[in-house]
Amino acid sequence: MAIDHLIYLYDPLCGWCYGAMPAIHGLADLGGCIVEPVPSGLFGGDPTRRIDAEMARHIEETDTRIAAMSGQRFSDVYRRKVLGNPEMPFDSGPATQALTAVSQWNVLRELDALHALQRERFVAGRDICDREVIIQALAASLGETPEAWAARLDDPQLARATEKRMERAKRVMQSIGVHGVPALAWPSDKGLRLLPGQWLFNDKSLARQLATLG
């Protein structure tokens, strides 16, 4: 049985989602299977939320595990400027809206944009809650001018479009019985099916793992 469609639930501030990106990108690059990114809004909705010292310690411990499992890099500048900055916002809302704008522009480029924003945070140590950081990252990774991306982010319909996507994510998560991300769901002929989370982090390719479902 060929699997031609998967739903990828994510949040742009999620370290585990950053760790899963090599597997997700590898599958998407093979072709033959559409990987549909759907933002969960897990860390969105509170622009006043900050990373306190206890939260920073917990995140750093988790990042170490993610790096060991995935090979993804969490830089010293990220630890210093993001985790070590008590004024850094922890709200994925702005990035989630930007990724919705990307999806509306070209649905096939959302994963590229997500990875670009993840690199801005986890490698470059930049604040991807900041509009200008987001705009510059999108322009650099996807092309077109910063002014064009600023205009897309100013679309008055963007907030509602983002809400609809997060509402869909919530329905999918309820259907497959998960509360966190990343999560990969397969819309099989028997309904939505949650795929094993470890498939996103082990040394076998995700495509080969999916072949076992056939």
Secondary structure, DSSP 8 states (H G I E B T S, - for coil): ----EEEEEE-TT-HHHHHHHHHHHHHHHH-SSEEEEEE--TT-S-TT-B--HHHHHHHHHHHHHHHHHH-----HHHIIIIIT-TT-B---HHHHHHHHHHHHH-GGGHHHHHHHHHHHHHTT---TTSHHHHHHHHHHHH-S-HHHHHHHHT-TTHHHHHHHHHHHHHHHHHHHT--SS-EEEEEETTEEEE--GGGGTSSS-HHHHHHTT-
